[in-house]
Each structure stands twice: as C-alpha cells, then as structure tokens.
Amino acid sequence: MAEGIASSLEGIDLAKKTKKAEEEEEETTEATEEQETGGDSNSKGNGKSAAKGAAAKKGEQGYHYWHQQANQGTAPRTAPQKLTAEEAAALEKEGGDAGGQGSSWNKAGTWEERGHTDWAKARVDELVLGKALPIPGMMPAGATVAIKSVKTFKGDATVVMVRGKPRHGFDFDITLTWEAEFPVAPGVLGLDSKKEKDAPKPVKGTIDIPEASGDTVSDDELEYTVTVENRKTERRAQEDAAYKVLKTGLRAFFRETFATIDKELLVRAKGGAEGA
C-alpha cells in the first residue's frame, strides 16, 4: 500500500512539472513573437500619428478651417496696406497711359469706371462765371446782370469702359448766384452816385439747374429756375427786369455750355488730352 501511495505522489509531481514546463514554453514563445513584431507595431503607430498630424496641418490651411475660425472670431483680421509713394506713382502713370483703353489690369475690358467730376466742375466755372447780359429798358442805360459764382455743385461726370468700349456721361445739379447792377444818375432821388454809401445795392438771386446732363442737352429739355433774393417794393421794377432777362436770355447759353462739356468729356473718354 505504501508503494502505491508513493507512485501516485510521483505521478502528481510529474504532472505539475510538465504543466509548468508547458507554461514557461508558452511564455517564451509569446515573448519571442512580441520582440519580432514589436518594431512593425511601433512603425505602424508612428505612421498613423504622422498621417494624422499632416491631415491636421493641411486642415488648418484649408477653406473650411479658416471659415470656421472666422465664425469663431479667431481668424487673423485683414488690414488695408498703405501704398508707398513709388507704388502710387506707378498706378497713376498706368492709369494715364491707358487713355481710353482702360487699365492694364482690366485686359478683358469688362467694366471699369473713371471719375472726371473735378475736371467738369472746373470747366463749368470757366464757361459760366462772368457771363453777363444787358438789361434793356432801364434809365439810365448800362444796367447789366451777371453770373457771379457756383454756389453748389452736385453730381458727377464719368467714363465707363464696357467690353473695351468707352461710354461717357454726366448729371449735375447746380446752383449759381447772380447780381444785377443799375446805375443811377447824379441827383436822382437826392442821391449822389459819387458817394459809395449812396450807391444803390445790387439786386441778387440764384439760378437753379436741377438736371444738366447729356440727355437734357441733346433733347433740348434743360430747365432752370430764377429766384430773386430779399425783394423790396422800392426796387420792384429793377428786380422784375433782371428776372426777365435771366429767364429768357440764358437758355441757349446753358445748352451750349453743357454741350461743350459733353463733347470734351467724349474726347477724354477716347483717351484725348486731359486739358481737352
């Protein structure tokens, strides 16, 4: 019986040793496999990380990234950059050299607008100021009424390049001032015309031209109104005489004036001299 028990114990011990050996062999195999595949695993991991980083960097440069940042208020703000004196001179020269053909940046000639309002205002001053008309039927003779100044000037004159072809136009709303002088003979009404303080005050007023344009000129529909300022009973005859002369005597003059501006603006549109 003792021998049987001893055999059983030896069998159990052998089984434990065998199981332990199998476990150790399995651990050794796993360790070996891990060492053999560890480098590839790390490479794959690093590759994935690099790919994600590149994608993220690319995303930061894309339209959707900046669109999202702009909506969140974190996108860099754009700011105007002031041109240097050299750059401004180059652009001005480029515009002047283009003449009536448009700027060099607009090779297609699709649409470009240029302002000529300052030139037009100066031409109105040159053509209108000082225009004088005699006032007939007044005694003594020699009474005149003249345009003295441009009180207001609104509107613009432009040249538009459309598909490479220049188109010009202007539309002004102008108010002019006028004065009428009436000489007085010495001794009349007890006044001494040699004394400045006794000289009669000129009659004054305004002329309003609400729409001076190429269309109103070509259609002969240019209208204007005359206003007398500070009317006084004692000089009603002089005021009415000045009003009548201005109302009837300036229509042809204004039409000729703005027709001249229209023609000169056309020359400028075609690239003519600036002083045309």
The 8 nearest C-alpha neighbors of each residue, nearest first, counted from 0:
[[1, 3, 2, 4, 5, 6, 7, 8],
 [2, 0, 4, 3, 5, 6, 7, 8],
 [1, 3, 5, 0, 4, 6, 7, 8],
 [4, 2, 0, 6, 1, 5, 7, 8],
 [5, 3, 7, 1, 6, 2, 8, 0],
 [4, 6, 2, 8, 3, 7, 9, 1],
 [7, 5, 9, 3, 4, 8, 10, 2],
 [6, 8, 10, 4, 5, 9, 11, 3],
 [9, 7, 11, 5, 10, 6, 12, 4],
 [8, 10, 6, 12, 7, 11, 13, 5],
 [11, 9, 7, 13, 8, 12, 14, 6],
 [12, 10, 14, 8, 13, 9, 7, 15],
 [11, 13, 9, 15, 14, 10, 8, 16],
 [12, 14, 10, 16, 11, 15, 17, 9],
 [13, 15, 17, 11, 12, 16, 18, 10],
 [16, 14, 18, 12, 17, 13, 19, 11],
 [17, 15, 19, 13, 14, 18, 20, 12],
 [16, 18, 14, 20, 15, 19, 13, 21],
 [19, 17, 21, 15, 20, 16, 14, 22],
 [20, 18, 22, 16, 21, 17, 15, 23],
 [19, 21, 17, 23, 18, 22, 16, 24],
 [20, 22, 24, 18, 19, 23, 25, 17],
 [23, 21, 25, 19, 24, 20, 26, 18],
 [22, 24, 26, 20, 25, 21, 27, 19],
 [25, 23, 27, 21, 22, 26, 20, 28],
 [24, 26, 22, 28, 27, 23, 21, 29],
 [27, 25, 23, 29, 28, 24, 30, 22],
 [26, 28, 24, 30, 25, 29, 23, 31],
 [29, 27, 25, 31, 26, 30, 24, 32],
 [30, 28, 32, 26, 31, 27, 33, 25],
 [29, 31, 33, 27, 28, 32, 26, 34],
 [30, 32, 28, 34, 29, 33, 27, 35],
 [33, 31, 35, 29, 34, 30, 36, 28],
 [32, 34, 30, 36, 31, 35, 37, 29],
 [33, 35, 37, 31, 32, 36, 30, 38],
 [34, 36, 32, 33, 37, 31, 38, 39],
 [35, 37, 33, 39, 34, 38, 32, 40],
 [36, 38, 40, 34, 33, 39, 35, 41],
 [39, 37, 41, 40, 36, 42, 35, 34],
 [40, 38, 42, 41, 36, 37, 43, 35],
 [41, 39, 43, 37, 42, 38, 44, 36],
 [40, 42, 44, 38, 43, 39, 45, 37],
 [43, 41, 39, 45, 44, 40, 46, 38],
 [42, 44, 46, 40, 41, 45, 39, 47],
 [43, 45, 41, 47, 42, 46, 40, 48],
 [44, 46, 48, 42, 47, 43, 41, 49],
 [47, 45, 43, 49, 44, 48, 42, 50],
 [46, 48, 50, 44, 45, 49, 51, 43],
 [49, 47, 45, 51, 50, 46, 52, 44],
 [50, 48, 52, 46, 51, 47, 45, 53],
 [49, 51, 47, 53, 52, 48, 46, 54],
 [50, 52, 54, 48, 49, 53, 55, 47],
 [53, 51, 49, 55, 50, 54, 56, 48],
 [52, 54, 56, 50, 55, 51, 57, 49],
 [55, 53, 57, 51, 52, 56, 58, 50],
 [54, 56, 58, 52, 53, 57, 51, 59],
 [57, 55, 53, 59, 58, 54, 52, 60],
 [58, 56, 54, 60, 59, 55, 53, 61],
 [57, 59, 55, 61, 60, 56, 54, 64],
 [60, 58, 56, 64, 57, 61, 55, 65],
 [59, 61, 57, 58, 64, 56, 62, 65],
 [60, 62, 58, 64, 63, 59, 57, 65],
 [61, 63, 65, 64, 66, 60, 58, 59],
 [64, 62, 66, 65, 61, 67, 58, 59],
 [65, 63, 67, 59, 61, 66, 62, 58],
 [64, 66, 68, 67, 62, 63, 69, 74],
 [65, 67, 63, 69, 64, 68, 62, 70],
 [68, 66, 70, 64, 65, 69, 63, 71],
 [67, 69, 65, 74, 71, 73, 70, 66],
 [70, 68, 74, 72, 66, 71, 67, 73],
 [71, 69, 67, 68, 72, 66, 73, 74],
 [72, 70, 68, 69, 73, 67, 74, 66],
 [71, 73, 69, 70, 74, 68, 75, 67],
 [74, 72, 68, 71, 69, 75, 70, 76],
 [73, 75, 69, 68, 72, 76, 65, 71],
 [76, 74, 73, 77, 69, 72, 68, 65],
 [77, 75, 74, 78, 73, 69, 72, 79],
 [76, 78, 75, 79, 74, 80, 69, 73],
 [77, 79, 80, 76, 75, 81, 74, 82],
 [80, 78, 81, 77, 82, 76, 83, 75],
 [79, 81, 82, 78, 83, 77, 86, 87],
 [82, 80, 79, 83, 87, 84, 86, 78],
 [83, 81, 86, 87, 80, 84, 85, 79],
 [82, 84, 86, 85, 87, 81, 88, 80],
 [83, 85, 87, 86, 88, 82, 89, 81],
 [84, 86, 88, 83, 87, 89, 82, 90],
 [85, 87, 89, 83, 88, 84, 82, 90],
 [88, 86, 84, 90, 89, 85, 82, 91],
 [89, 87, 91, 85, 86, 90, 92, 84],
 [88, 90, 86, 92, 87, 91, 93, 85],
 [91, 89, 93, 87, 92, 88, 94, 86],
 [92, 90, 88, 94, 93, 89, 87, 95],
 [93, 91, 95, 89, 94, 90, 96, 88],
 [92, 94, 90, 96, 91, 95, 89, 97],
 [95, 93, 91, 97, 92, 96, 102, 90],
 [96, 94, 92, 97, 93, 98, 91, 102],
 [95, 97, 93, 98, 94, 92, 102, 91],
 [96, 98, 94, 95, 102, 100, 101, 99],
 [99, 97, 270, 96, 100, 95, 101, 269],
 [98, 100, 270, 269, 268, 101, 97, 165],
 [99, 101, 97, 98, 163, 102, 270, 269],
 [102, 100, 97, 99, 160, 105, 108, 103],
 [101, 103, 105, 104, 97, 94, 93, 100],
 [104, 102, 105, 106, 101, 97, 93, 94],
 [103, 105, 102, 106, 101, 107, 108, 93],
 [106, 104, 108, 103, 102, 107, 101, 109],
 [105, 107, 108, 104, 103, 102, 101, 109],
 [106, 108, 109, 105, 162, 163, 110, 104],
 [109, 107, 163, 162, 105, 106, 110, 161],
 [108, 110, 162, 161, 107, 163, 111, 160],
 [111, 109, 161, 160, 108, 162, 112, 159],
 [110, 112, 160, 159, 113, 101, 161, 109],
 [113, 111, 159, 158, 160, 157, 114, 110],
 [112, 114, 158, 157, 159, 115, 111, 160],
 [113, 115, 157, 116, 156, 158, 112, 155],
 [114, 116, 156, 157, 118, 117, 119, 113],
 [115, 117, 156, 155, 119, 118, 114, 120],
 [118, 116, 120, 119, 115, 121, 114, 156],
 [117, 119, 121, 116, 115, 120, 122, 156],
 [120, 118, 116, 122, 121, 117, 123, 115],
 [121, 119, 123, 117, 122, 118, 116, 124],
 [120, 122, 124, 118, 119, 123, 117, 125],
 [121, 123, 125, 119, 124, 120, 126, 118],
 [122, 124, 120, 126, 125, 121, 127, 119],
 [125, 123, 121, 122, 127, 128, 126, 120],
 [126, 124, 122, 123, 127, 128, 121, 129],
 [127, 125, 123, 124, 122, 128, 256, 130],
 [128, 126, 124, 123, 130, 125, 129, 146],
 [129, 127, 124, 146, 130, 147, 148, 125],
 [130, 128, 146, 145, 131, 147, 127, 148],
 [129, 131, 145, 146, 128, 127, 132, 126],
 [132, 130, 145, 144, 129, 146, 143, 133],
 [133, 131, 144, 143, 145, 134, 130, 244],
 [132, 134, 143, 142, 135, 144, 131, 141],
 [135, 133, 143, 142, 244, 132, 241, 240],
 [136, 134, 137, 133, 142, 140, 240, 141],
 [137, 135, 138, 134, 140, 240, 139, 142],
 [136, 138, 135, 140, 139, 142, 134, 141],
 [139, 137, 140, 136, 183, 141, 182, 142],
 [138, 140, 137, 183, 182, 184, 141, 142],
 [141, 139, 138, 137, 142, 135, 182, 136],
 [140, 142, 143, 139, 182, 181, 133, 134],
 [141, 143, 181, 134, 180, 140, 133, 182],
 [144, 142, 133, 134, 180, 179, 132, 141],
 [143, 145, 179, 132, 178, 131, 180, 133],
 [146, 144, 131, 130, 177, 178, 129, 147],
 [147, 145, 177, 129, 130, 128, 176, 148],
 [146, 148, 177, 176, 128, 129, 145, 178],
 [149, 147, 176, 175, 150, 128, 146, 177],
 [150, 148, 175, 151, 174, 176, 152, 124],
 [149, 151, 175, 174, 148, 176, 152, 173],
 [152, 150, 174, 173, 149, 153, 175, 172],
 [151, 153, 173, 172, 174, 154, 150, 149],
 [154, 152, 172, 171, 173, 151, 155, 170],
 [153, 155, 171, 170, 172, 152, 156, 169],
 [156, 154, 116, 169, 170, 171, 157, 153],
 [155, 157, 169, 116, 115, 168, 114, 119],
 [158, 156, 114, 115, 113, 168, 167, 169],
 [157, 159, 167, 113, 166, 268, 112, 165],
 [160, 158, 112, 166, 111, 165, 167, 161],
 [159, 161, 165, 111, 164, 110, 163, 166],
 [162, 160, 110, 164, 163, 109, 159, 108],
 [163, 161, 109, 108, 164, 160, 110, 107],
 [162, 164, 108, 161, 160, 100, 109, 165],
 [163, 165, 161, 160, 162, 166, 100, 108],
 [166, 164, 160, 159, 268, 161, 158, 99],
 [167, 165, 159, 158, 160, 164, 168, 268],
 [168, 166, 158, 157, 265, 159, 268, 165],
 [167, 169, 157, 156, 213, 158, 166, 170],
 [170, 168, 156, 212, 155, 157, 213, 171],
 [169, 171, 212, 154, 211, 155, 210, 156],
 [172, 170, 154, 211, 153, 210, 173, 155],
 [171, 173, 209, 153, 210, 208, 152, 154],
 [174, 172, 152, 208, 151, 207, 171, 209],
 [173, 175, 207, 151, 150, 206, 149, 208],
 [176, 174, 149, 206, 150, 205, 148, 207],
 [175, 177, 205, 148, 147, 204, 146, 206],
 [178, 176, 146, 147, 204, 145, 203, 205],
 [177, 179, 203, 144, 202, 145, 201, 204],
 [178, 180, 144, 202, 201, 143, 203, 145],
 [179, 181, 201, 142, 143, 144, 182, 178],
 [182, 180, 142, 183, 179, 143, 201, 141],
 [183, 181, 142, 180, 139, 184, 141, 140],
 [182, 184, 181, 185, 192, 139, 187, 199],
 [183, 185, 187, 186, 139, 182, 192, 191],
 [186, 184, 191, 192, 187, 183, 190, 193],
 [185, 187, 189, 190, 191, 188, 184, 192],
 [186, 188, 189, 185, 184, 190, 183, 191],
 [189, 187, 190, 186, 185, 191, 183, 184],
 [188, 190, 186, 187, 191, 185, 197, 192],
 [191, 189, 186, 188, 187, 197, 192, 185],
 [190, 192, 185, 193, 194, 186, 197, 189],
 [193, 191, 194, 198, 185, 197, 190, 183],
 [194, 192, 191, 195, 198, 185, 197, 190],
 [193, 195, 192, 197, 196, 191, 198, 190],
 [196, 194, 198, 197, 193, 192, 191, 199],
 [195, 197, 194, 198, 199, 192, 193, 191],
 [196, 198, 194, 195, 190, 192, 191, 199],
 [199, 197, 195, 192, 196, 200, 194, 191],
 [200, 198, 197, 201, 181, 183, 182, 192],
 [201, 199, 198, 202, 180, 181, 197, 203],
 [200, 202, 180, 179, 178, 203, 199, 181],
 [201, 203, 179, 178, 238, 200, 180, 204],
 [204, 202, 178, 177, 228, 227, 201, 179],
 [203, 205, 227, 228, 226, 177, 176, 178],
 [206, 204, 176, 226, 175, 177, 225, 207],
 [205, 207, 225, 175, 174, 224, 176, 226],
 [206, 208, 174, 224, 223, 173, 209, 175],
 [207, 209, 223, 173, 210, 172, 174, 222],
 [210, 208, 172, 207, 173, 211, 223, 171],
 [211, 209, 172, 171, 208, 212, 170, 221],
 [210, 212, 171, 170, 221, 215, 172, 208],
 [213, 211, 170, 214, 215, 169, 210, 216],
 [212, 214, 216, 215, 217, 261, 169, 168],
 [213, 215, 217, 212, 216, 218, 220, 219],
 [216, 214, 220, 221, 218, 212, 217, 213],
 [215, 217, 219, 213, 214, 218, 254, 221],
 [216, 218, 214, 219, 215, 213, 220, 258],
 [217, 219, 215, 220, 216, 214, 221, 213],
 [220, 218, 216, 217, 215, 221, 254, 214],
 [221, 219, 215, 218, 222, 216, 217, 214],
 [220, 222, 215, 219, 216, 211, 210, 223],
 [221, 223, 220, 208, 224, 210, 209, 250],
 [224, 222, 208, 207, 206, 225, 209, 221],
 [223, 225, 207, 206, 226, 208, 222, 246],
 [224, 226, 206, 205, 246, 207, 242, 223],
 [225, 227, 205, 204, 228, 206, 224, 242],
 [228, 226, 204, 203, 230, 229, 205, 225],
 [227, 229, 204, 230, 203, 226, 205, 202],
 [230, 228, 231, 227, 203, 204, 202, 226],
 [229, 231, 228, 227, 232, 235, 238, 234],
 [232, 230, 233, 234, 235, 229, 238, 228],
 [231, 233, 235, 234, 230, 236, 238, 229],
 [234, 232, 231, 235, 236, 230, 237, 238],
 [235, 233, 237, 236, 232, 231, 238, 230],
 [234, 236, 238, 232, 237, 233, 239, 231],
 [237, 235, 239, 234, 238, 240, 233, 232],
 [236, 238, 240, 234, 235, 239, 241, 202],
 [239, 237, 235, 241, 240, 236, 242, 234],
 [238, 240, 242, 236, 241, 237, 235, 243],
 [239, 241, 237, 243, 242, 238, 236, 244],
 [242, 240, 238, 244, 243, 239, 237, 245],
 [243, 241, 239, 245, 240, 244, 246, 238],
 [242, 244, 246, 240, 241, 245, 239, 247],
 [243, 245, 241, 248, 247, 242, 246, 240],
 [246, 244, 248, 242, 243, 247, 249, 241],
 [247, 245, 243, 244, 248, 242, 225, 249],
 [248, 246, 244, 245, 249, 243, 250, 242],
 [247, 249, 245, 244, 246, 250, 251, 132],
 [250, 248, 252, 251, 245, 247, 253, 246],
 [249, 251, 253, 252, 248, 254, 247, 246],
 [252, 250, 254, 253, 249, 255, 248, 256],
 [253, 251, 249, 255, 250, 254, 256, 248],
 [254, 252, 256, 250, 255, 251, 249, 257],
 [253, 255, 251, 256, 252, 257, 216, 258],
 [256, 254, 258, 252, 253, 257, 251, 259],
 [257, 255, 253, 259, 254, 258, 252, 126],
 [256, 258, 260, 259, 254, 255, 261, 253],
 [257, 259, 261, 255, 260, 256, 254, 262],
 [260, 258, 262, 257, 256, 261, 255, 263],
 [259, 261, 257, 263, 258, 262, 264, 256],
 [260, 262, 258, 264, 259, 263, 257, 213],
 [263, 261, 265, 259, 264, 260, 258, 266],
 [262, 264, 266, 260, 265, 261, 275, 259],
 [263, 265, 267, 261, 266, 262, 260, 268],
 [266, 264, 268, 262, 263, 267, 167, 261],
 [267, 265, 263, 271, 269, 264, 268, 262],
 [268, 266, 271, 264, 270, 269, 265, 263],
 [269, 267, 265, 99, 266, 270, 158, 165],
 [268, 270, 99, 266, 267, 271, 265, 165],
 [269, 271, 98, 99, 267, 268, 266, 272],
 [270, 272, 267, 266, 269, 273, 275, 98],
 [273, 271, 275, 274, 267, 270, 266, 98],
 [274, 272, 275, 271, 267, 270, 118, 266],
 [273, 275, 272, 271, 267, 118, 263, 122],
 [274, 272, 273, 263, 271, 266, 267, 264]]
